[in-house]
């Protein structure tokens, strides 16, 4: 868990992209691919899993796409990570290693504690927090560019 997979990073980026660029309209997967450079084959599968998990909602139709299923402050990075981890079918690498008394009573408990601490930290970071970071760092939002306040 200390090294995020490509799919995990793509999922977090995709949800953040939807939250940051949506502006009230569904975001199409091709827009995410254009902005983030995420290969479409990874993206579609991941987006569908995020829909099934209740993080995103799929909107059908010619102007359809994806939007957040709930407020961005109510979706944590930990929520996204859990969805992706459930998709990754690889066995736990530690289950294949012969276990010694030191491994069983010291190393594995230490590793499990680290994983729990990391998930707790990821649960404390909301998609809204990431959007605020993007705004503070000057990342241009296409949603803001689309807004026209001309009367």
Secondary structure, 3 states (H helix, E strand, C coil): CCCCCHHHHHHHHHHHHHHHHCCCCCECHHHHHHHHCCCHHHHHHHHHHHHHCCCEEEECCCCCEEEECCCHHHCEHHHHHHHHHHHCCCCCHHHHCCCCHHHHHHHHHHHHHHHHHHHHHHHCCEHHHHHHHHHHCCCCCHHHHHCCCCC
